[in-house]
Amino acid sequence: MYDRQLDERTTESSKLLSYKDGRFYFSKKTERNFFFALTVAIPLIYILSEIGWL
């Protein structure tokens, strides 16, 4: 029984995005990548708008 619970957790956490009980769940890696992309994109968009390219 313990092995089955462990397998369910590992397969559930390995998904990038899952939908359960009306909510979306992300893996930690997906969340980190998403916020890293935002961290890079927001200053880049600001710089491009100051230059006048946007």
FIGULUM-696176 format. One line per 8 residues: number of its first residue (from 0); their letters; for each residue x, y, z of N, C-alpha, C, CB. Coordinates in nm, 3 decimals, padded with zeros to 5 digits. Glycine has a CB too. Example, Ala and Ser with C-alpha at 12.3 -4.5 7.8 and 13.67 -1.06 7.14 Angstrom:
# residues 2
0) as) 01.319,-00.569,00.780,01.230,-00.450,00.780,01.320,-00.330,00.780,01.131,-00.447,00.905  01.285,-00.225,00.708,01.367,-00.106,00.714,01.290,00.003,00.787,01.408,-00.060,00.572
This chain:
# residues 54
0) mydrqlde) 00.083,-00.120,00.000,00.000,00.000,00.000,00.087,00.126,00.000,-00.094,00.000,00.122  00.196,00.123,00.072,00.284,00.239,00.076,00.342,00.269,-00.063,00.398,00.217,00.177  00.381,00.165,-00.135,00.437,00.184,-00.269,00.338,00.250,-00.362,00.483,00.052,-00.327  00.212,00.213,-00.352,00.110,00.271,-00.439,00.093,00.420,-00.410,-00.025,00.197,-00.422  00.092,00.459,-00.283,00.080,00.600,-00.249,00.200,00.678,-00.300,00.065,00.619,-00.098  00.317,00.620,-00.287,00.438,00.687,-00.334,00.434,00.703,-00.485,00.562,00.608,-00.292  00.390,00.600,-00.556,00.380,00.608,-00.702,00.280,00.714,-00.745,00.341,00.473,-00.759  00.167,00.725,-00.676,00.067,00.825,-00.711,00.122,00.965,-00.693,-00.059,00.807,-00.627
8) rttesskl) 00.198,00.986,-00.586,00.255,01.119,-00.561,00.360,01.155,-00.665,00.316,01.126,-00.421  00.444,01.060,-00.701,00.549,01.091,-00.797,00.492,01.115,-00.935,00.652,00.980,-00.802  00.393,01.039,-00.976,00.335,01.062,-01.108,00.254,01.190,-01.109,00.247,00.943,-01.151  00.189,01.222,-00.999,00.110,01.345,-00.993,00.200,01.467,-00.994,00.021,01.345,-00.868  00.314,01.460,-00.923,00.402,01.576,-00.917,00.485,01.592,-01.043,00.493,01.565,-00.796  00.498,01.486,-01.122,00.577,01.496,-01.244,00.500,01.564,-01.357,00.623,01.358,-01.288  00.370,01.577,-01.345,00.292,01.646,-01.447,00.320,01.795,-01.440,00.141,01.618,-01.430  00.323,01.859,-01.553,00.346,02.002,-01.555,00.225,02.079,-01.504,00.380,02.048,-01.695
16) lsykdgrf) 00.108,02.034,-01.544,-00.015,02.102,-01.506,-00.123,01.996,-01.488,-00.057,02.207,-01.613  -00.193,02.001,-01.376,-00.302,01.907,-01.355,-00.423,01.982,-01.300,-00.260,01.792,-01.258  -00.538,01.930,-01.329,-00.665,01.991,-01.288,-00.737,01.891,-01.199,-00.753,02.031,-01.412  -00.765,01.930,-01.075,-00.830,01.840,-00.981,-00.919,01.920,-00.889,-00.725,01.759,-00.900  -01.042,01.876,-00.872,-01.139,01.939,-00.782,-01.160,02.087,-00.812,-01.094,01.923,-00.637  -01.161,02.123,-00.939,-01.188,02.261,-00.977,-01.070,02.355,-00.963,-01.300,02.312,-00.896  -00.950,02.301,-00.943,-00.830,02.384,-00.929,-00.720,02.331,-01.020,-00.782,02.387,-00.783  -00.630,02.423,-01.058,-00.513,02.384,-01.134,-00.396,02.367,-01.038,-00.481,02.489,-01.244
24) yfskkter) -00.318,02.264,-01.060,-00.200,02.238,-00.978,-00.079,02.233,-01.069,-00.216,02.106,-00.897  00.029,02.301,-01.029,00.153,02.306,-01.103,00.261,02.231,-01.026,00.196,02.452,-01.130  00.358,02.179,-01.098,00.474,02.123,-01.030,00.563,02.241,-00.988,00.552,02.022,-01.123  00.652,02.214,-00.895,00.742,02.321,-00.849,00.829,02.372,-00.963,00.830,02.271,-00.733  00.873,02.279,-01.046,00.959,02.319,-01.158,00.884,02.408,-01.256,01.012,02.195,-01.231  00.759,02.376,-01.284,00.679,02.458,-01.374,00.658,02.597,-01.316,00.543,02.392,-01.401  00.629,02.604,-01.187,00.608,02.734,-01.123,00.735,02.818,-01.126,00.561,02.715,-00.980  00.848,02.757,-01.098,00.975,02.831,-01.101,01.007,02.882,-01.241,01.089,02.743,-01.051
32) nfffaltv) 00.985,02.797,-01.340,01.011,02.839,-01.478,00.918,02.953,-01.521,00.995,02.721,-01.574  00.792,02.945,-01.480,00.696,03.049,-01.514,00.737,03.184,-01.454,00.556,03.009,-01.465  00.771,03.185,-01.326,00.806,03.311,-01.263,00.942,03.363,-01.309,00.805,03.296,-01.112  01.033,03.272,-01.347,01.159,03.317,-01.405,01.135,03.387,-01.538,01.256,03.199,-01.423  01.048,03.328,-01.620,01.016,03.390,-01.749,00.952,03.527,-01.729,00.921,03.298,-01.830  00.863,03.539,-01.631,00.803,03.670,-01.603,00.908,03.770,-01.555,00.693,03.657,-01.498  01.001,03.723,-01.471,01.106,03.810,-01.419,01.193,03.865,-01.532,01.193,03.734,-01.318  01.217,03.786,-01.632,01.297,03.830,-01.746,01.212,03.915,-01.841,01.355,03.709,-01.821
40) aipliyil) 01.087,03.876,-01.863,01.004,03.943,-01.963,00.960,04.083,-01.920,00.882,03.859,-01.992  00.927,04.102,-01.795,00.874,04.232,-01.752,00.978,04.343,-01.767,00.828,04.224,-01.606  01.102,04.328,-01.719,01.199,04.435,-01.745,01.230,04.454,-01.893,01.327,04.407,-01.670  01.229,04.345,-01.968,01.254,04.354,-02.112,01.145,04.435,-02.181,01.263,04.214,-02.174  01.020,04.411,-02.145,00.908,04.487,-02.201,00.918,04.634,-02.161,00.772,04.428,-02.155  00.958,04.659,-02.038,00.975,04.797,-01.991,01.083,04.869,-02.071,01.010,04.799,-01.840  01.195,04.803,-02.091,01.305,04.864,-02.165,01.264,04.890,-02.309,01.429,04.774,-02.161  01.196,04.794,-02.371,01.152,04.814,-02.509,01.049,04.925,-02.521,01.094,04.684,-02.564
48) seigwl) 00.963,04.940,-02.420,00.866,05.049,-02.425,00.931,05.185,-02.404,00.757,05.027,-02.321  01.036,05.189,-02.323,01.108,05.317,-02.303,01.183,05.358,-02.429,01.206,05.305,-02.185  01.235,05.261,-02.501,01.305,05.289,-02.626,01.206,05.334,-02.733,01.384,05.166,-02.674  01.085,05.285,-02.725,00.983,05.323,-02.821,00.953,05.214,-02.922,01.024,05.447,-02.893  01.001,05.093,-02.897,00.976,04.982,-02.989,00.843,04.916,-02.964,01.085,04.880,-02.979  00.777,04.946,-02.854,00.646,04.889,-02.826,00.541,04.997,-02.818,00.648,04.808,-02.697
